[in-house]
Amino acid sequence: ERFDEEGLTPQVRVDSAGISDEEHGNPIDPRAQRELRDRDYPVPHHRARPVTSQDARRYDLFLAMTAQHARGLRRLGVEEDRIRLYRSYPPDGSGEDVPDPWYGDASGFTRCLDTIEEIAPSIVQQVGEGLRQVR
């Protein structure tokens, strides 16, 4: 959505996948769906899927939510320079893991989406700048 707002959608393709296959085929967690709806986001009919070796060749940037996810991406053959921890972007810049809301209550999904929303503009800005430099 943010890439679209900046007119970057034709050049940018966003996808979502996990490192493990334990949730493969499952819909978005109901707590996450509720949080998205409460903030007026569309709730896609997404089904969980694992990252594939094809993904490792297809995409230029992989945003890992945790250091464990980054290690999993490297094991799949994604080069280090194409992996960034989500919280390595400003304004946070800490490089820490995005807290996993899965094992807690709904408030964990609120905090997780707060983190995503806080950092997303920096990601869009840096990706946009990179695309302008390539042109």
Residue pairs with C-beta under 8 A, 6 or more apart in sequence:
1 41
2 120
2 121
2 124
3 9
3 12
3 14
3 124
3 127
6 124
6 128
8 124
8 127
8 128
8 131
11 131
12 127
12 131
13 59
15 55
15 59
16 46
17 48
17 49
17 50
17 51
17 52
17 55
18 24
18 48
18 49
18 50
18 51
19 50
19 51
19 68
19 69
19 72
19 73
20 50
20 72
21 50
23 48
24 48
24 49
24 50
25 47
25 48
25 49
26 47
26 48
27 33
27 45
27 46
27 47
27 48
28 36
28 43
28 44
28 46
29 102
29 109
31 101
31 105
31 106
31 108
31 109
32 101
32 109
32 113
33 43
34 106
34 109
35 106
35 109
35 110
35 113
36 42
36 43
36 113
37 43
39 113
51 62
51 72
51 73
51 76
52 76
53 76
53 77
55 76
56 73
56 76
56 77
56 78
57 77
59 82
60 82
61 82
61 84
61 127
62 73
62 78
62 82
62 83
62 84
63 84
63 85
63 86
63 123
64 70
64 73
64 83
64 84
64 85
64 86
65 85
65 86
65 97
65 98
65 100
66 85
66 97
66 98
66 100
67 85
67 97
68 97
70 83
70 85
73 83
74 80
74 83
85 95
85 96
85 97
86 98
86 115
86 116
86 119
86 123
87 93
87 94
87 95
87 96
87 97
87 98
87 115
87 119
88 94
88 95
89 119
89 122
89 123
89 126
90 119
90 122
91 118
91 119
91 122
92 115
92 118
92 119
98 112
98 115
98 116
99 108
99 111
99 112
99 115
100 108
100 112
101 108
101 109
101 111
101 112
102 108
